[in-house]
Amino acid sequence: MTDAASATDESAGNPAQPGDVPGGGWFSPGVAGIGGASLLADVGHEVPSALLPSLLTSTLGAPASALGLIEGVSDALAGAARFGGGALADDPKRRRAIAVGGYATTAVLSAGIGAATAVWQVALLRAGAWTVRGLRVPARNALLADIVAPTAYGRAYGFERMMDNLGAVLGPLLAIALVALFSVKTAIIISVFPGLLAAAAIIYAIRHTARPRQRDKVPLRIRVRPILRGDLGKILGAISAFEVGNVAATMLILRATELLTPAHGAAGATMIALALYTAYNLAATVASVPAGHVADRIGARGPALVLAAGVIAFALAYGLFAVTGASVWLLAVPFVMAGVGIGAVETAEHSAVAALAPAGLRGSAFGLLAAVQSLGNFAASAIAGLLWTFLSPAAAFAYLTAWMIVASSGAPIRPSAPTWR
């Protein structure tokens, strides 16, 4: 049975079995298409993201508070959309349309920011783009589970995470190049092209996957309780503990900037901190596929063990951020460790949900995972920020380290049920 046929049977309600891909192969045109979409989409939306502060403050004359409000509202809408998008993605036919439409619409709305002439227009376009982006995430993740056999979930999701992280590296570089050639507004408008190519990549992936043989349309319902049963509920508990301690990477950049400013000046410290952040993204890019490979090789316990290893890497990184001094090389260690950690954790999260969720509820499971990620990240950044302000940066990172310790001990490493539903 080919991977496309496996997807067809699973969509019809027949459980996929290990070994559905001849020879254990996993890198199909469908996987390549979804990975390419993640890369191109990240390149596309990182350009307006990188240039948004300059557009708002320098071009449109808005205060810094406007940027914070716009980003905060957009992130909140994206989190809510991911949860709702999970229910939409439970239908195998519907998830395909949402994936294609989501990538295309996000590209157009994000690029439209370049044509905005007022702050309120930027706010509406950014909020719309991030809402649609949130809707497409569960659909994309569920679609990837349709394409590969369960024995290859780790490698497939590791590849997708690798391409996404690589896009986060290339996007800001493209923004710098475009601004050197054009204006900020023109650079943002041009970002529509990689975004539309991402939609084309998803279409390519779908064209290389058999159509689902779904007899009846899946009813649109948000279902949480069935997802939380058994091992999936346990591992989502561990993931929740991790996400409540998974602070935004901007706070790592802030820590480095504050430590390095006395010796290097504000401008020099900022440049070094951004270079360290690039190293973080490169480490995540490199770690993702090997983490997935290890998860597949270990078997049923693989995702939980890889998750625990990634969380431990975060615990060590945050501990170092709490005590490190103003040395570039000392700061590079926790940045790289955190990058390796996020590459392992995100791969494990996605492969665990794909393996443990009932096939008919995969969309909802991925939507719930995305909601946990969004809400957890918000809580982590908000509480750590308060501790940073009223106590010290060391106290903030000590708090985050404690959550990593809780999360590392919470994942079930011996599943009680088979990973293939």
PEQUI-V853603 format. One record per pair of residues at least 24 apart in sequence whose ideal C-beta (glycine too) atoms are under 10 Angstrom apart, sorted by the first residue. I is the first residue (numbers start at 1). J is the second residue. D is the distance in whole Angstrom. If there is no record, write none. Layout:
BEGIN
i=(I:I)
j=(J:J)
d=(D:D)
END
This chain:
BEGIN
i=(1:2:2:2:2:3:3:3:3:3:3:3:3:3:3:3:3:3:3:4:4:4:4:4:4:4:4:4:5:5:6:6:6:6:6:6:6:7:7:7:7:7:7:7:7:7:7:7:8:8:8:8:8:8:8:8:9:9:9:9:10:10:10:10:10:10:10:10:10:10:10:10:11:11:11:11:11:11:11:11:11:11:11:11:11:12:12:12:12:12:12:13:13:13:13:13:13:14:14:15:15:15:15:15:15:16:16:16:16:16:16:16:16:16:17:17:17:17:18:18:18:18:18:18:18:18:19:19:19:20:20:20:20:20:20:21:21:21:21:21:21:22:24:24:24:24:24:25:25:25:26:26:26:26:26:26:26:26:26:26:26:26:26:27:27:27:27:27:28:28:28:28:28:28:28:29:29:29:29:29:29:30:30:30:30:30:30:30:30:30:30:30:30:30:30:31:31:31:31:31:31:31:31:31:31:31:32:32:32:32:32:32:33:33:33:33:33:33:33:33:33:33:33:33:33:33:34:34:34:34:34:34:34:34:34:34:34:34:34:34:34:34:34:34:34:35:35:35:35:35:35:35:35:35:35:35:35:35:36:36:36:36:36:36:36:36:36:36:37:37:37:37:37:37:37:37:37:37:37:37:37:37:37:37:37:37:37:37:38:38:38:38:38:38:38:38:38:38:38:38:38:38:38:39:39:39:39:39:39:39:39:39:39:39:39:39:39:40:40:40:40:40:40:40:40:40:40:40:40:40:40:40:40:41:41:41:41:41:41:41:41:41:41:41:41:41:41:41:41:41:41:41:41:42:42:42:42:42:42:42:42:42:42:42:42:43:43:43:43:43:43:43:43:43:43:43:43:43:43:43:43:44:44:44:44:44:44:44:44:44:44:44:44:44:44:44:44:44:44:45:45:45:45:45:45:45:45:45:45:45:45:45:45:45:46:46:46:46:46:46:46:46:46:46:46:46:47:47:47:47:47:47:47:47:47:47:47:47:47:47:47:47:47:47:47:47:47:47:48:48:48:48:48:48:48:48:48:48:48:48:48:48:48:48:48:48:48:49:49:49:49:49:49:49:49:49:49:50:50:50:50:50:50:50:50:50:50:50:50:51:51:51:51:51:51:51:51:51:51:51:51:51:52:52:52:52:52:52:54:54:54:54:54:55:55:55:55:55:55:55:55:55:55:56:56:56:56:56:56:58:59:59:59:59:59:59:60:60:60:60:60:60:61:62:62:62:62:63:66:66:66:66:67:67:67:69:69:70:70:70:70:70:70:70:70:70:71:71:71:71:72:73:73:73:73:74:74:74:74:74:74:74:74:74:74:75:75:75:75:75:75:75:75:76:76:76:76:76:76:76:77:77:77:77:77:77:77:77:77:77:78:78:78:78:78:78:78:78:78:78:78:79:79:79:79:79:79:79:79:79:79:79:79:80:80:80:80:80:80:81:81:81:81:81:81:81:81:81:81:81:81:81:82:82:82:82:82:82:82:82:82:82:82:82:82:82:82:82:83:83:83:83:83:83:83:83:83:83:83:83:83:83:84:84:84:84:84:84:84:84:85:85:85:85:85:85:85:85:85:85:85:85:85:85:85:85:85:86:86:86:86:86:86:86:86:86:86:86:86:86:86:86:86:86:86:86:86:86:87:87:87:87:87:87:87:87:87:87:87:87:88:88:88:88:88:88:88:88:88:88:88:89:89:89:89:89:89:89:89:89:89:89:89:89:89:89:89:89:90:90:90:90:90:90:90:90:90:90:90:90:90:90:90:90:90:90:90:91:91:91:91:91:91:91:91:91:91:91:92:92:92:92:92:92:92:92:92:92:92:92:92:93:93:93:93:93:94:94:94:94:94:94:94:95:95:95:95:95:95:95:95:95:95:95:95:95:95:96:96:96:96:96:96:96:96:96:96:96:97:97:98:98:98:98:98:98:98:98:98:98:99:99:99:99:99:99:99:99:99:99:99:99:99:99:99:100:100:100:100:100:100:100:100:100:101:101:101:101:101:101:102:102:102:102:102:102:102:102:102:102:102:102:102:103:103:103:103:103:103:103:103:103:103:103:103:103:103:104:104:104:104:104:104:104:104:104:104:105:105:105:105:105:105:105:105:106:106:106:106:106:106:106:106:106:106:106:107:107:107:107:107:107:107:107:107:107:107:108:108:108:108:108:109:109:109:110:110:110:110:110:111:111:111:111:111:111:111:111:111:111:112:112:112:113:113:113:113:114:114:114:114:114:114:114:114:114:114:114:115:115:115:115:116:116:117:122:129:134:134:134:134:135:136:136:136:137:137:137:137:137:137:138:138:138:138:138:138:138:138:138:138:138:139:139:139:139:140:140:140:141:141:141:141:141:141:141:141:141:141:141:142:142:142:142:142:142:142:142:142:142:142:143:143:143:143:143:143:143:144:144:144:144:144:144:144:145:145:145:145:145:145:145:145:145:145:145:146:146:146:146:146:146:146:146:147:147:147:147:147:148:149:150:150:150:150:150:150:150:150:150:151:151:151:151:151:151:152:152:152:152:153:153:153:153:153:153:153:153:153:153:153:153:153:153:154:154:154:154:154:154:154:154:154:154:154:154:154:154:154:154:154:154:154:154:154:155:155:155:155:155:155:155:155:155:155:155:155:156:156:156:156:156:156:156:157:157:157:157:157:157:157:157:157:157:157:157:157:157:157:157:158:158:158:158:158:158:158:158:158:158:158:158:158:158:158:158:158:158:159:159:159:159:159:160:160:160:160:160:160:161:161:161:161:161:161:161:161:161:161:161:161:161:161:161:161:161:162:162:162:162:162:162:162:162:162:162:162:162:163:163:163:163:164:164:164:164:164:165:165:165:165:165:165:165:165:165:165:165:165:165:166:166:166:166:166:166:167:167:167:167:168:168:168:168:168:168:168:168:169:169:169:169:169:169:169:169:170:170:171:172:172:172:172:173:218:218:218:221:221:222:222:222:223:223:223:223:223:223:223:223:224:224:224:224:224:224:226:226:226:226:226:226:227:227:227:227:227:227:227:227:227:227:227:227:228:228:229:229:229:230:230:230:230:230:230:231:231:231:231:231:231:231:231:231:231:231:231:231:231:232:232:232:232:232:232:232:232:232:232:232:232:232:232:232:233:233:234:234:234:234:234:234:234:235:235:235:235:235:235:235:235:235:235:235:235:235:235:235:236:236:236:236:236:236:236:236:236:236:236:237:237:237:237:237:237:238:238:238:238:238:238:238:238:238:238:238:238:238:238:239:239:239:239:239:239:239:239:239:239:239:239:239:239:239:240:240:240:240:240:240:240:240:240:240:241:241:241:241:241:241:241:241:241:241:241:241:242:242:242:242:242:242:242:242:242:242:242:242:242:242:242:242:242:242:242:242:242:243:243:243:243:243:243:243:243:243:243:243:243:243:243:243:244:244:244:244:244:244:244:244:244:244:244:244:244:245:245:245:245:245:245:245:245:245:245:245:245:245:245:245:245:245:245:245:245:246:246:246:246:246:246:246:246:246:246:246:246:246:246:246:246:246:247:247:247:247:247:247:247:247:247:247:247:247:247:247:247:247:247:247:247:248:248:248:248:248:248:248:249:249:249:249:249:249:249:249:249:249:250:250:251:251:251:251:251:251:251:251:251:251:252:252:252:252:252:252:252:252:252:252:252:252:253:253:253:254:254:254:255:255:255:255:255:255:255:255:255:255:255:256:256:256:256:256:256:256:256:258:258:258:259:259:259:259:259:259:259:259:259:260:260:260:260:261:262:263:263:263:264:264:269:269:272:272:272:273:273:273:275:275:275:276:276:276:276:276:276:276:277:277:278:278:279:279:279:279:279:279:280:280:280:280:280:280:280:280:280:280:280:280:281:281:281:281:282:282:282:282:283:283:283:283:283:283:283:283:283:283:283:284:284:284:284:284:284:284:284:284:284:284:285:285:286:286:286:286:287:287:287:287:287:287:287:287:287:287:287:288:288:288:288:288:288:289:289:290:290:290:290:291:291:291:291:291:291:291:291:291:292:292:292:292:292:292:293:294:294:294:295:295:295:295:295:295:296:298:299:299:300:300:300:300:300:300:300:300:300:300:301:301:301:301:301:301:302:302:302:302:302:302:302:303:303:303:303:303:303:303:303:303:303:303:303:303:303:304:304:304:304:304:304:304:304:304:305:305:305:305:306:306:306:306:306:306:306:306:306:307:307:307:307:307:307:307:307:307:307:307:307:307:308:308:308:308:308:308:308:308:308:309:309:309:309:309:309:310:310:310:310:310:310:310:310:310:310:310:310:310:310:311:311:311:311:311:311:311:311:311:311:311:311:311:312:312:312:312:312:312:312:313:313:313:313:313:313:313:313:313:313:313:314:314:314:314:314:314:314:314:314:314:314:314:314:315:315:315:315:315:315:315:315:315:315:316:316:316:317:317:317:317:317:317:318:318:318:318:318:318:318:318:318:318:318:319:319:319:319:319:319:320:320:321:321:321:321:321:321:321:322:322:322:322:322:322:322:322:322:322:323:323:323:324:324:334:341:345:346:348:349:351:352:352:352:352:354:355:355:355:355:355:356:356:356:356:356:356:356:357:358:359:359:360:361:362:376:379)
j=(149:28:149:209:210:27:28:29:30:31:146:147:148:149:152:156:208:209:210:28:29:30:146:147:208:209:210:211:209:210:146:147:148:149:150:209:210:92:143:145:146:147:148:149:209:210:211:212:92:146:209:210:211:212:213:214:210:212:213:359:92:145:146:147:149:150:212:359:360:362:420:421:91:92:93:95:146:209:210:211:212:213:214:359:360:92:212:213:214:215:359:212:213:214:215:359:360:213:359:150:358:359:418:420:421:145:146:148:149:150:151:359:420:421:149:150:151:420:149:150:151:152:299:418:419:420:149:150:151:148:149:150:151:152:420:147:148:149:150:151:152:149:149:151:152:155:296:148:149:152:147:148:149:151:152:153:154:155:156:159:292:293:296:148:152:155:156:159:147:148:152:156:205:208:209:147:204:205:207:208:209:143:144:146:147:148:156:202:204:205:206:207:208:209:210:144:147:148:152:155:156:157:159:160:205:208:159:163:201:204:205:208:143:144:147:198:200:201:202:203:204:205:206:207:208:209:99:140:141:143:144:147:148:156:157:159:160:163:198:201:202:204:205:206:209:144:156:157:158:159:160:161:162:163:164:166:201:205:160:163:167:197:198:200:201:202:204:205:99:100:103:136:140:143:160:163:164:167:195:197:198:199:200:201:202:203:204:205:103:140:144:159:160:161:162:163:164:165:166:167:198:201:202:160:162:163:164:165:166:167:168:170:171:194:197:198:201:103:107:163:167:170:171:193:194:195:196:197:198:199:200:201:202:102:103:106:107:110:133:136:140:163:164:167:171:194:195:196:197:198:199:201:202:163:164:165:166:167:168:169:170:171:194:195:198:166:167:168:169:170:171:172:173:174:175:191:193:194:195:197:198:103:106:107:110:111:167:171:174:190:191:192:193:194:195:196:197:198:199:106:107:109:110:111:129:130:133:167:168:171:191:194:195:198:110:167:168:169:170:171:172:173:174:175:191:194:110:111:113:114:170:171:172:173:174:175:176:177:178:179:187:188:189:190:191:192:194:195:109:110:111:112:113:114:122:125:126:129:171:175:184:187:188:189:191:192:195:110:113:126:130:168:171:172:175:188:191:171:172:173:174:175:176:178:179:184:187:188:191:113:114:172:175:176:178:179:183:184:185:187:188:191:110:113:122:126:184:188:175:179:184:187:188:113:114:116:119:122:183:184:185:187:188:113:116:119:122:123:126:184:116:117:122:183:184:185:116:117:118:119:121:122:119:118:119:122:123:119:119:120:122:123:119:122:126:119:123:119:120:122:123:124:125:126:127:130:123:126:127:130:378:123:126:127:130:123:125:126:127:128:129:130:131:133:134:127:130:134:248:374:377:378:381:127:130:131:134:374:375:378:126:127:128:129:130:131:132:133:134:374:127:129:130:131:132:133:134:135:137:370:374:130:131:134:370:371:372:373:374:375:376:377:378:131:134:135:371:374:375:130:131:132:133:134:135:136:137:138:367:370:371:374:131:133:134:135:136:137:138:366:367:368:369:370:371:372:373:374:134:135:138:222:224:364:367:368:369:370:371:372:374:375:131:134:135:138:220:222:367:371:131:132:133:134:135:136:137:138:139:140:142:363:364:366:367:370:371:135:137:138:139:141:142:222:223:224:227:361:362:363:364:365:366:367:368:369:370:371:138:218:219:220:221:222:223:361:363:364:367:368:135:136:138:139:142:218:220:222:363:364:367:135:136:137:138:139:140:141:142:143:218:361:362:363:364:365:366:367:138:139:142:218:219:220:221:222:223:358:359:360:361:362:363:364:365:366:367:139:142:212:214:216:217:218:219:220:360:363:142:143:146:209:211:212:213:214:218:359:360:362:363:211:212:214:217:218:139:212:214:217:218:220:363:136:138:139:140:141:142:143:146:206:212:218:362:363:366:139:142:143:146:202:203:205:206:209:211:212:139:206:132:135:136:137:138:139:140:142:143:363:135:136:137:138:139:140:141:142:143:144:199:202:203:205:206:136:139:198:199:200:202:203:205:206:132:135:136:139:199:202:131:132:133:134:135:136:137:138:139:140:198:199:202:132:133:136:139:140:195:196:197:198:199:200:201:202:203:132:136:192:195:196:198:199:200:202:203:129:131:132:133:135:136:195:199:130:131:132:133:134:135:136:192:195:198:199:132:133:191:192:193:194:195:196:197:198:199:132:192:195:196:199:133:192:195:188:189:191:192:195:187:188:189:190:191:192:193:194:195:196:188:189:192:185:188:189:191:182:183:184:185:186:187:188:189:190:191:192:185:186:188:189:185:188:185:188:195:367:370:371:374:367:198:199:202:366:367:369:370:373:374:353:362:363:364:365:366:367:368:369:370:371:202:363:366:367:202:205:366:349:350:353:354:362:363:365:366:367:369:370:353:354:357:359:361:362:363:364:365:366:367:202:205:206:209:362:363:366:205:209:350:351:354:362:366:350:351:353:354:355:357:359:362:363:365:366:205:206:209:210:212:354:359:362:205:206:208:209:210:354:420:296:300:351:354:355:418:419:420:421:296:297:299:355:419:420:292:293:296:351:292:295:296:302:303:347:350:351:352:353:354:355:419:420:288:289:290:291:292:293:294:295:296:297:298:302:303:306:347:348:350:351:352:354:355:288:289:290:291:292:293:294:295:296:297:347:351:289:292:296:347:350:351:354:288:289:291:292:295:303:346:347:348:349:350:351:352:353:354:355:287:288:289:290:291:292:293:294:295:296:306:343:344:346:347:348:350:351:288:289:292:293:347:288:289:292:346:347:350:284:285:287:288:289:291:292:342:343:344:345:346:347:348:349:350:351:284:285:286:287:288:289:290:291:292:343:346:347:201:285:288:289:281:284:285:288:346:280:281:282:283:284:285:286:287:288:339:342:343:346:281:282:284:285:286:288:194:198:281:285:249:277:278:280:281:282:284:285:277:278:279:280:281:282:284:285:194:281:281:274:277:278:281:278:360:361:363:361:364:364:367:368:358:360:361:363:364:365:367:368:361:364:365:367:368:371:357:358:360:361:364:365:353:356:357:358:361:362:364:365:366:367:368:369:365:368:356:358:417:356:358:412:415:416:417:300:303:304:352:355:356:411:412:414:415:416:417:418:419:352:353:355:356:357:358:361:365:368:369:412:415:417:419:421:356:412:304:356:410:411:412:415:416:303:304:307:348:349:352:353:355:356:369:410:411:412:413:415:349:352:353:356:357:365:368:369:372:410:411:372:406:407:410:411:412:304:307:308:311:348:349:352:406:407:408:409:410:411:412:307:311:345:348:349:352:353:368:369:372:373:376:407:410:411:369:372:373:375:376:379:403:406:407:410:311:376:402:403:404:405:406:407:408:409:410:411:307:308:310:311:314:315:341:345:348:349:372:373:376:380:403:404:406:407:408:410:411:345:349:369:371:372:373:374:375:376:377:378:379:380:403:407:372:375:376:377:378:379:380:383:400:403:404:406:407:311:314:315:318:376:377:379:380:383:384:397:399:400:401:402:403:404:405:406:407:311:314:318:338:341:342:345:373:376:377:379:380:381:400:403:404:407:314:318:321:338:376:377:379:380:381:382:383:384:385:388:396:397:399:400:403:377:378:380:381:382:384:385:277:280:281:284:335:338:339:342:377:381:277:381:321:380:381:384:385:388:393:396:397:400:276:277:280:317:318:321:331:334:335:338:339:397:277:280:335:385:388:393:321:322:324:331:334:335:388:393:394:396:397:321:324:326:328:331:332:334:335:326:388:393:321:324:325:326:327:328:330:331:393:326:327:328:331:326:326:326:327:328:326:328:326:328:328:331:332:328:331:335:328:332:335:328:331:332:334:335:336:339:335:339:335:339:331:332:335:336:338:339:317:332:334:335:336:337:338:339:340:341:342:343:335:339:342:343:335:336:339:343:313:332:335:336:337:338:339:340:341:342:343:336:338:339:340:341:342:343:344:345:346:347:339:343:336:339:340:343:313:336:339:340:341:342:343:344:345:346:347:340:342:343:344:346:347:343:347:340:343:344:347:340:341:343:344:345:346:347:348:351:343:344:347:348:350:351:347:344:347:348:344:347:348:351:352:355:351:413:415:419:355:356:413:414:415:416:417:418:419:420:411:412:413:414:415:419:348:351:352:355:413:415:419:347:348:349:350:351:352:353:354:355:356:411:413:415:419:348:352:356:410:411:412:413:414:415:344:348:411:413:343:344:345:347:348:349:351:352:411:344:345:346:347:348:349:351:352:407:408:410:411:413:344:345:348:407:408:409:410:411:413:340:341:344:345:348:408:338:340:341:342:343:344:345:346:347:348:349:404:407:408:341:344:345:348:403:404:405:406:407:408:409:410:411:337:341:344:404:405:407:408:337:338:339:340:341:342:343:344:345:404:408:338:340:341:342:344:345:400:401:403:404:405:407:408:341:400:401:402:403:404:405:406:407:408:341:401:404:341:342:397:400:401:404:384:396:397:398:399:400:401:402:403:404:405:397:398:400:401:404:405:397:401:393:394:396:397:398:400:401:392:393:394:395:396:397:398:399:400:401:394:397:398:394:397:397:404:407:373:411:373:419:411:412:415:419:419:415:418:419:420:421:412:415:417:418:419:420:421:421:421:420:421:421:421:421:403:403)
d=(9:8:10:10:8:10:5:9:7:8:9:6:6:7:9:10:9:8:9:8:9:7:9:8:7:5:4:9:10:6:8:8:8:6:9:10:9:8:9:9:4:6:8:10:5:6:9:7:9:9:8:4:7:6:6:10:9:9:8:10:8:8:6:10:10:9:8:5:10:9:10:9:9:4:8:10:6:9:8:8:3:6:6:8:9:9:7:4:7:8:10:10:9:8:9:7:7:9:9:9:9:7:10:6:6:9:9:9:6:6:9:8:7:9:8:8:9:6:6:6:4:9:9:10:9:6:7:9:7:9:4:8:8:9:10:10:7:5:10:8:6:10:8:7:7:10:9:9:9:8:9:5:7:8:3:9:9:5:6:8:9:10:8:9:9:8:8:7:6:7:9:9:9:7:9:9:7:7:8:4:9:8:8:8:4:8:9:10:8:4:8:9:5:5:10:7:6:6:8:9:5:10:6:8:8:9:8:9:8:8:8:9:10:10:9:10:9:5:6:8:4:3:8:8:7:9:9:6:9:7:5:7:10:8:10:9:6:8:10:7:7:9:5:9:10:9:9:10:10:5:5:9:7:4:8:9:8:9:10:7:10:8:7:9:4:9:8:8:8:10:6:10:7:10:9:8:9:10:10:8:4:7:8:4:5:9:8:7:10:8:10:9:5:8:9:5:4:9:9:6:8:9:10:9:9:4:7:9:6:4:10:8:10:9:10:8:8:9:9:9:7:10:10:9:5:7:9:5:4:9:8:6:10:9:6:7:8:10:8:9:9:10:8:7:10:7:6:10:9:4:8:9:9:8:5:8:8:3:5:9:8:6:9:10:8:9:5:9:9:5:5:9:9:6:9:8:10:5:8:9:8:9:8:6:7:8:8:7:9:10:5:7:8:4:3:8:8:6:10:7:8:10:5:9:7:9:7:9:10:7:7:9:7:9:10:7:6:9:8:2:6:9:8:7:8:9:8:9:10:9:10:6:8:10:6:5:10:10:7:9:6:6:10:8:4:10:8:9:10:5:7:9:5:7:9:9:8:8:9:8:10:9:5:9:6:10:10:8:10:9:10:10:8:8:8:10:9:7:5:9:9:4:8:10:9:10:9:10:10:9:8:9:6:10:8:7:10:5:9:6:6:9:10:7:8:7:9:8:10:8:5:10:10:7:8:8:10:7:10:5:7:10:7:10:10:7:6:9:10:8:9:10:10:9:6:7:8:8:7:6:9:7:9:9:5:8:10:9:6:10:8:8:10:9:10:10:8:8:10:7:5:10:10:5:7:10:10:8:10:9:9:7:8:6:9:8:10:5:5:9:8:4:8:9:9:10:7:9:10:7:8:7:10:9:9:10:10:8:9:8:10:6:9:10:6:5:10:10:7:10:9:9:4:6:9:6:4:9:9:9:7:9:10:7:7:6:9:8:3:6:10:9:7:8:7:10:8:8:10:8:5:7:8:3:5:9:8:9:9:9:10:9:10:9:4:7:9:5:6:8:6:9:8:3:6:10:8:6:8:10:8:7:9:9:5:7:10:7:4:9:8:9:10:8:7:9:9:7:7:9:9:9:10:6:4:7:7:5:6:10:10:8:10:9:6:8:10:9:9:4:9:9:8:7:9:10:9:9:9:5:4:7:6:2:6:8:7:8:8:9:9:6:6:5:7:9:7:6:6:10:7:10:8:7:10:9:7:10:7:9:8:9:9:9:4:4:8:8:5:8:10:10:7:3:8:9:7:7:9:10:8:5:9:8:8:10:8:10:10:6:6:7:4:6:9:10:9:10:10:9:7:10:6:4:9:8:9:7:8:8:7:10:9:4:9:6:8:9:9:9:9:8:6:6:8:8:8:10:9:8:7:9:8:9:8:4:8:9:5:6:8:10:9:10:9:6:10:8:10:7:9:8:9:9:5:9:9:8:8:10:9:6:6:10:8:4:9:10:9:9:9:6:9:9:4:5:10:9:6:10:9:5:9:8:8:9:9:10:6:9:5:6:10:7:8:9:8:9:8:10:10:5:7:9:5:3:8:10:7:8:10:8:9:9:9:6:10:8:7:8:9:5:4:9:8:6:9:9:10:10:8:6:8:4:9:9:9:8:9:5:9:9:8:9:9:8:9:5:5:9:9:7:10:6:8:9:10:10:8:5:8:8:2:5:9:7:7:9:6:7:8:10:9:9:9:8:10:6:7:6:10:6:5:8:5:3:8:10:7:9:9:8:8:9:5:8:9:10:9:8:4:7:7:3:4:8:8:9:7:10:8:6:8:9:10:10:9:9:7:9:8:9:10:10:9:7:8:9:5:9:10:10:8:5:8:8:4:4:9:8:6:10:9:7:8:9:7:9:9:10:6:8:7:8:8:9:4:9:8:8:9:8:9:9:10:4:5:9:8:6:9:8:7:7:8:9:9:10:8:10:8:10:7:10:10:9:9:9:4:9:8:8:6:10:10:8:10:10:6:9:8:10:9:8:7:9:8:5:10:9:9:9:10:9:8:6:9:6:5:9:6:10:9:10:9:9:8:10:6:9:8:8:7:9:8:9:8:4:8:9:5:5:8:10:10:9:10:7:3:6:7:3:4:8:9:6:7:7:6:8:9:5:9:9:9:10:6:9:9:4:5:10:8:6:10:9:9:10:7:9:9:9:8:8:8:10:9:6:9:9:8:5:8:8:4:5:9:9:7:10:9:4:4:7:6:3:7:9:8:9:9:8:9:9:4:9:9:8:7:6:7:10:9:8:10:9:9:9:8:8:8:9:4:8:8:8:9:6:9:10:5:5:10:9:7:10:8:5:8:8:4:5:9:9:9:8:10:9:10:8:9:10:10:9:9:8:8:9:5:8:9:4:4:9:9:7:8:8:7:9:8:8:9:5:10:9:9:9:9:9:10:9:9:9:5:10:8:8:10:6:10:10:5:6:9:7:9:10:10:8:9:8:9:9:7:10:9:10:8:7:8:9:10:9:6:10:5:9:10:9:10:7:10:9:6:10:9:7:9:6:8:9:9:9:6:8:6:10:6:5:10:9:6:9:10:8:10:9:9:7:10:9:8:7:5:9:10:8:9:9:6:9:5:9:5:6:6:10:8:8:7:9:4:6:9:10:7:9:10:10:9:9:10:10:9:9:9:9:8:7:4:9:9:7:6:7:9:8:5:8:10:7:10:8:5:6:10:9:9:9:8:9:10:9:7:7:7:10:10:10:10:9:6:8:9:8:7:8:8:10:10:9:8:5:8:8:4:4:8:7:9:8:9:6:8:9:10:7:6:8:8:8:9:8:10:5:9:9:6:10:10:10:8:9:9:9:10:6:8:9:5:4:9:9:6:9:8:10:8:5:7:10:9:6:10:8:9:9:7:9:7:7:9:4:8:8:9:9:9:9:10:6:5:8:8:3:6:9:8:7:9:8:9:9:5:9:10:5:6:8:9:5:10:9:8:9:7:9:8:8:10:9:6:9:9:10:8:5:8:7:3:5:9:8:7:9:7:10:10:9:8:8:8:6:6:10:5:9:8:8:9:9:10:8:10:10:10:8:10:5:5:10:9:5:9:10:8:8:9:6:10:6:9:8:5:10:9:9:6:7:9:10:9:8:9:8:10:10:9:8:9:9:6:6:7:8:9:8:9:9:8:7:7:8:9:7:9:8:7:7:10:9:5:9:9:9:8:8:6:9:8:8:9:10:9:6:10:9:8:9:9:9:9:5:9:9:7:9:10:7:9:7:7:4:8:9:9:7:9:6:9:7:7:9:7:6:9:9:9:9:9:10:6:8:10:10:8:9:9:9:9:8:6:6:9:5:9:10:7:9:9:10:10:6:5:6:10:7:10:9:9:5:7:9:6:4:9:10:8:10:10:7:9:9:10:8:7:10:10:10:8:5:8:8:3:5:9:8:7:10:8:4:7:8:5:4:9:10:8:10:8:7:10:8:8:7:9:10:7:4:8:8:3:6:10:10:8:10:9:4:8:7:5:9:8:10:8:9:9:8:10:6:4:8:9:5:7:9:9:9:5:8:9:6:10:9:9:9:9:7:6:6:8:9:8:10:9:8:8:10:10:8:5:10:9:7:5:9:9:9:5:6:7:9:8:8:9:9:10:10:9:8:5:8:9:5:4:9:9:7:8:8:10:9:8:7:7:10:10:4:6:5:8:7:10:8:8:6:10:5:8:7:4:10:8:9:9:7:6:10:9:4:7:9:7:8:9:9:5:9:9:9:8:8:5:8:9:5:7:9:8:6:9:8:9:10:7:5:7:7:3:4:8:8:6:9:10:10:9:7:8:6:9:9:5:8:9:5:4:9:9:8:10:8:9:7:9:9:5:5:7:9:5:4:9:9:7:8:9:10:6:9:4:8:9:7:8:8:9:5:10:8:9:9:9:5:9:9:4:6:10:8:7:8:9:9:6:10:9:9:9:9:10:9:5:8:9:5:4:9:9:6:10:7:8:9:5:9:10:8:10:8:8:9:5:10:8:9:9:7:5:8:8:4:5:9:8:7:7:8:9:10:9:9:9:9:9:9:8:9:8:10:9:8:9:9:9:4:7:8:10:8:8:9:6:9:8:7:5:9:6:9:9:9:9:10)
END
